[in-house]
Amino acid sequence: MTTKMIGIKSFRENIAKTWKEAVKKNIRYIVMNHSTPIFEVTPINGGEFILENLAKDIEIARKQVKDGNVYSQEEVYKRLGL
């Protein structure tokens, strides 16, 4: 997968063209606002996004929370160096 940067204004003006190109050429776009990445646009390929897989992930996450395997926001920031 190729990654490209795109400005928020350009993204807004060309959203349909951008997502079509992302799907066709398997491109991930990082949308920037004043040199700061604000979100990414990634195409969903057919077999990647299956609701059954999502349900399994949610079940695993709920078990982790129930077992106390969670991090506070402060711990996450510390681990990320923020």
C-alpha positions as CSV (number, residue, x, y, z in Angstrom):
1,M,0.0,0.0,0.0
2,T,1.2,3.4,-0.9
3,T,0.9,6.4,1.5
4,K,0.3,9.9,0.3
5,M,-0.1,13.2,2.1
6,I,-3.0,15.5,1.1
7,G,-4.1,18.9,2.5
8,I,-7.5,19.2,4.1
9,K,-8.7,21.8,1.5
10,S,-7.7,19.6,-1.4
11,F,-9.3,16.6,0.3
12,R,-12.6,18.4,0.8
13,E,-12.6,19.7,-2.8
14,N,-11.8,16.3,-4.3
15,I,-13.3,13.8,-1.9
16,A,-15.0,11.6,-4.5
17,K,-11.9,11.5,-6.7
18,T,-9.6,10.8,-3.7
19,W,-11.5,7.8,-2.4
20,K,-11.9,6.3,-5.9
21,E,-8.2,6.6,-6.4
22,A,-7.5,5.2,-3.0
23,V,-9.6,2.1,-3.8
24,K,-8.4,1.7,-7.3
25,K,-4.6,2.1,-6.6
26,N,-4.6,0.9,-2.9
27,I,-3.4,4.3,-1.6
28,R,-3.7,5.4,2.1
29,Y,-4.1,9.2,2.4
30,I,-2.9,11.1,5.4
31,V,-5.0,14.3,5.6
32,M,-3.0,17.3,6.8
33,N,-4.0,20.6,8.4
34,H,-1.2,23.1,8.6
35,S,1.5,20.4,8.5
36,T,-0.3,18.4,11.2
37,P,-1.8,15.0,10.3
38,I,-5.5,14.9,11.4
39,F,-6.8,11.7,10.0
40,E,-6.2,9.0,7.4
41,V,-8.3,7.6,4.5
42,T,-7.7,4.0,3.9
43,P,-9.5,1.8,1.4
44,I,-11.4,-1.2,2.8
45,N,-10.6,-4.3,0.7
46,G,-13.4,-6.8,0.3
47,G,-12.3,-9.5,2.8
48,E,-10.7,-7.2,5.3
49,F,-13.8,-5.7,6.7
50,I,-16.1,-8.5,7.8
51,L,-18.6,-7.9,10.5
52,E,-18.0,-11.3,12.1
53,N,-14.3,-10.4,12.6
54,L,-15.4,-7.1,14.2
55,A,-17.7,-8.9,16.5
56,K,-14.9,-11.3,17.6
57,D,-12.6,-8.3,18.2
58,I,-15.3,-6.6,20.4
59,E,-15.8,-9.8,22.4
60,I,-12.0,-10.0,23.0
61,A,-11.9,-6.3,24.0
62,R,-14.8,-6.7,26.4
63,K,-13.1,-9.7,28.1
64,Q,-9.9,-7.6,28.4
65,V,-11.8,-4.8,30.1
66,K,-13.6,-7.3,32.4
67,D,-10.2,-8.8,33.4
68,G,-8.8,-5.3,34.1
69,N,-6.3,-5.4,31.1
70,V,-6.8,-1.7,30.4
71,Y,-4.7,1.5,30.4
72,S,-5.6,4.9,31.6
73,Q,-5.4,7.9,29.2
74,E,-2.3,9.1,31.1
75,E,-0.6,5.7,30.8
76,V,-1.3,5.7,27.0
77,Y,0.1,9.2,26.7
78,K,3.2,8.2,28.7
79,R,3.8,5.2,26.5
80,L,3.4,7.3,23.4
81,G,5.8,9.9,24.8
82,L,3.2,12.6,24.7
